[in-house]
Amino acid sequence: MLSAVTISLVPEARGGPFVFWNGLAEGCAQAAALGFDAVEVFPRDASALEVSQLRTLLEQHRLKLAAVGIGGGWVAHKLTLTQPDSDRRGRARDFIRGIIDVAADFHAPAIVGSMQGRAEGEVTRDQALAWLGEGLSELGNYAERKGVPLLYEPLNRYETNLHSRLSDAAAWIRSLPTRNVRLLADLFHMNIEERELGAALQSAGDLLGHVHFADSNRQAIGFGHTDPTAVIAVLRRLGYQGYLSAEILPLPTPEAAARQAIAAFKHATQATPLASGSSC
């Protein structure tokens, strides 16, 4: 397994659960200095991400791009895949395609989280899920042509009323016509919604594509009450070799949060014995 830390480039989201906020150059430099393997970047939109700068910084600091978030589509542009206006749903898909294009240049997936939307007002849950399924199927196939998966993140009940548990989301994803959508398991959301973290991860099985390594209070692992031991053990049994990414609040300071996140990653992955035939 590999470590990653988040960099937000969305001014409207300042104060949210991302570690570094002061640009790509500073974020990449700090990530590398602390020993992270990769960064996870959240741009305001595809055009705002300076691809050449990012490529140079990743090469300079020997980092990878773990994933690109699309939350700016909701935070900055108020777009989701489940809005009743078909033009806005179309704009949401275009926005996500733009992020997929950028991410694919680095062999990284895009993350559909807050842009999934919710059922509200005139939009029933069945209708919202139908629109979400259409959007993810189209975008999953688009990402497949680019050579990368598309990540779907179940969120807690306060952020969406569509899918909040991994097992439900996994069964639903398996029913879609695309075979290129993977699950993002966020331990913070799971601490709210799941009975047991390890069992929930097991239910995702081969659909598991990415993990947000966050504690119960959305701070770095070790600052809340989450015990990552069972989590790491299940991930090893599943043969998961992807990222544990610190999408966490920058508390008490960004540097302190990042230091705790990488220390927790190293402790958890080194303290948990390797299962036979597995590797990190």
ABEGO torsion letter per residue (X at the ends): XBBBBBBBABAAABGBBBABAAEAAAAAAAAAAAGBABBBBBBABAAABBAAAAAAAAAAAGBBBABBBAAAAAAAAGBBAABABAAAAAAAAAAAAAAAAAAAAAGBBBBBBAAAEBBBEABBAAAAAAAAAAAAAAAAAAAAAAGBBBBBBBBBAAABABBABAAAAAAAAAABABAABBBBBBAAAAAAABABAAAAAAAAEAABABBBBBBAAGBBBGABABBAAAAAAAAAAAGBABBBBBBBBBOABAAAAAAAAAAAAAAAAAABBBBBGBBX
